[in-house]
Amino acid sequence: MSAVLVLEESGPSLGVTGLERKGKQKEAGEPLRERGHWANKTEFLLAVAGQIIGLGNVWRFPYLCYKNGGGVFLVPYLLFLVLCGIPLFLLETALGQLTSQGGITAWTKICPLLGGLGYASQVIVFHGSVYYIIILAWALFYLLKSFQSVLPWASCTNTWNTGQHSGAGKWGTIHSTDYTSNRHCPVLSLAASCVEFGTNGTAAENSTSPVTEFWEREVLKLSSGIEELGPVIWPLALSLLVVWVTCYFCVWKGVKSTGKVVYITATFPYLMLLVLLVRGITLPGAAQGLRFYLYPDLSRLSDPQVWMDAGTQVFYSYGIGIGNLTAMGSYNKYNNNCLRDSLYLCFLNSATSFLAGFAIFSVLGFMAQEQGLAIAEVAELGPGLVFIVYPWAVAMMALPQLWATCFFFMIIMLGLDTQFVCLESLMTSLTDLYPAIMLKGYRRELLLLLICVACFLQGLVMVTPGGLYIFQIYDHYACTGPVLLLMSICQSVGIGWVYGADRFLDNIEDMIGYRPWLVFSLCWRFFTPIVCMATFTFSLVQWSPLTMNGSYVYPGWAYGLGWLLALSSIVLLPLWVLYSLLSSQGPLLQVSQSVSRLVRTKESAPAVRDVQLICLSVFLSVCHPPASPSALPPCR
């Protein structure tokens, strides 16, 4: 079906517009629901803020900043932000607003050869929805346990603890499991004993802390390997079900329900973060922790890994390459100032990450002083920080139940809005792909229910004793840095060279009333793809097989499963190009007309021919010599 220009109150659009939908409604004889818009700008800002500001801001950025030279880490971080983060953020948001379409159909409207970008992004979103929500199930389990009169991870007197209780007092060095890197950490063994120490006590070589045993023996019931999955852990399965039900009812009415829920889920974490920050900086030893967090080490700038960490953090925290920003932007009015919104949201995201570091490292400084340890011995990355280190610190404070409740409720809110925005993005893409089917009756709600049930059933394998090993495979392969980098490279090339960076700036100027800075055109054409390609190449060179605790090596079939997850998304890029060519009729010169189809306005016929020539030269010149401009028939 050829696209046509239709004018709405909100402005021109490249998507399926109101008059087209009414025509389909008349032909079908059944009423179609309206696609909808945000009720106001605040809903859009809160929804996007909730999506990009998540767990990575709390458990990833502060640790990377400390690990990679303190304040010096901000140099490569800000460089990646300016050259890649902000340009790609604006690209995806403006693309959705321009086309009024989700992550799949937005790209097919611009240039159908790039439709594989949309499908690949939604596969990534689906994989992320399966495993990301497991973290929320863990957090909900901890939250419920926080209401007990004595925190269950604060002593060695519980049924799951090993060894004998040795008296009251604080415990010594925590023997934690590092779930996010390959550096060695002691592993909990059957011969280990849970021991509480006085302030001047020393730990035996095989001793473990009660907080580690609670995490590994009570919450995860961790097995010895992925080969021993074991039965479903029903308390975790119930927590997972509760979180999925919550997500379903946050999304089931589309932006009408999502736009209201974000008023709570996107704002409450800031209140909790402020409370924890005030509490943290008032603890003894907080200054020591902040000094380690920010103390600059200029020599670290010569380490390529520092630059790699900065780049991957930008892509992780800004939700780039997975189509969520496109879906959220598609519900904006045509004349919304997407450039200003993008700049505000990028600043908010980075500022939140920086602020979270103060809340985290002030507490780590307190822990280090209380135990007489170095910061390096208590600092952790990823789940180890949330489920081992911070609960350990909370147990040392006055009113530990209060601080534990605040912390884990904040974690749930941070992850919840990220999760249901991903679901909304997936549903938006599917609805826009088949509007005549999905906008009838309650079909959208039923499909959403089917997706939630499928993800829940698939996630049950991660709430087994061997589930953490499966979780690690998803985290390491399905939504990893190289996959997001490759998606970003294709996006910037698609807009910068296929559609045309200057033409895209013209579209943005038509929407917001003034022309964005020239630097965006330079980034989309040169800086962003070059920087992303360099980072992508370095990540492949530094790639290492996934291990657990630095010692457990996965079997070969597990690595095969991981690569299957990674390829399940990116393989759609070349397959879609091949499908587009084979499914069209006529010689390759005629194929280019349908492949490079664009919406034509009264003034855009020459621009359409230019885009056809670009698509032809980039994708088809290797197969057939490009024709002259006069040989191209007018676009219909």
Sequence and secondary structure as in RCSB ss.txt:
>XXXX:A:sequence
MSAVLVLEESGPSLGVTGLERKGKQKEAGEPLRERGHWANKTEFLLAVAGQIIGLGNVWRFPYLCYKNGGGVFLV
PYLLFLVLCGIPLFLLETALGQLTSQGGITAWTKICPLLGGLGYASQVIVFHGSVYYIIILAWALFYLLKSFQSV
LPWASCTNTWNTGQHSGAGKWGTIHSTDYTSNRHCPVLSLAASCVEFGTNGTAAENSTSPVTEFWEREVLKLSSG
IEELGPVIWPLALSLLVVWVTCYFCVWKGVKSTGKVVYITATFPYLMLLVLLVRGITLPGAAQGLRFYLYPDLSR
LSDPQVWMDAGTQVFYSYGIGIGNLTAMGSYNKYNNNCLRDSLYLCFLNSATSFLAGFAIFSVLGFMAQEQGLAI
AEVAELGPGLVFIVYPWAVAMMALPQLWATCFFFMIIMLGLDTQFVCLESLMTSLTDLYPAIMLKGYRRELLLLL
ICVACFLQGLVMVTPGGLYIFQIYDHYACTGPVLLLMSICQSVGIGWVYGADRFLDNIEDMIGYRPWLVFSLCWR
FFTPIVCMATFTFSLVQWSPLTMNGSYVYPGWAYGLGWLLALSSIVLLPLWVLYSLLSSQGPLLQVSQSVSRLVR
TKESAPAVRDVQLICLSVFLSVCHPPASPSALPPCR
>XXXX:A:secstr
      EETTEE SS  HHHHHHHHHHHTS        SSHHHHHHHHHHHHSSHHHHHTHHHHHHHTTGGGGHH
HHHHHIIIIIHHHHHHHHHHHHHHT  TTHHHHHH GGGHHHHHHHHHHHHHHHHHHHHHHHHHHHHHHHTTSSS
 TTS S STT  S    SS         SSS S      TT EE    TT    TTEE HHHHIIIIIIS   SS
TT   S  HHHHHHHHHHHHHHHHHHTTTHHHHHHHHHHHTTHHHHHHHHHHHHHHTSTTHHHHHHHHH   GGG
GG HHHHHHHHHHHHHHTTTTSSHHHHHHTTS TT  HHHHHHHHHHHHHHHHHHHHHHHHHHHHHHHHHHT  G
GGT   THHIIIIIHHHHHHHSSSHHHHHHHHHHHHHHHHHHHHHHHHHHHHHHHHHHSHHHHTSTTHHHHHHHH
HHHHHHHHHGGGGSTTHHHHHHHIIIIIT HHHHHHHHHHHHHIIIIIIIHHHHHHHHHHHHSS   HHHHHIII
IIHHHHHHHHHHHHHHT    EETTTEE  HHHHHHHHHHHHHHHTHHHHHHHHHHHHS S HHHHHHHHT    
 TT HHHHHHHHHHHIIIIITTTS    GGGS    
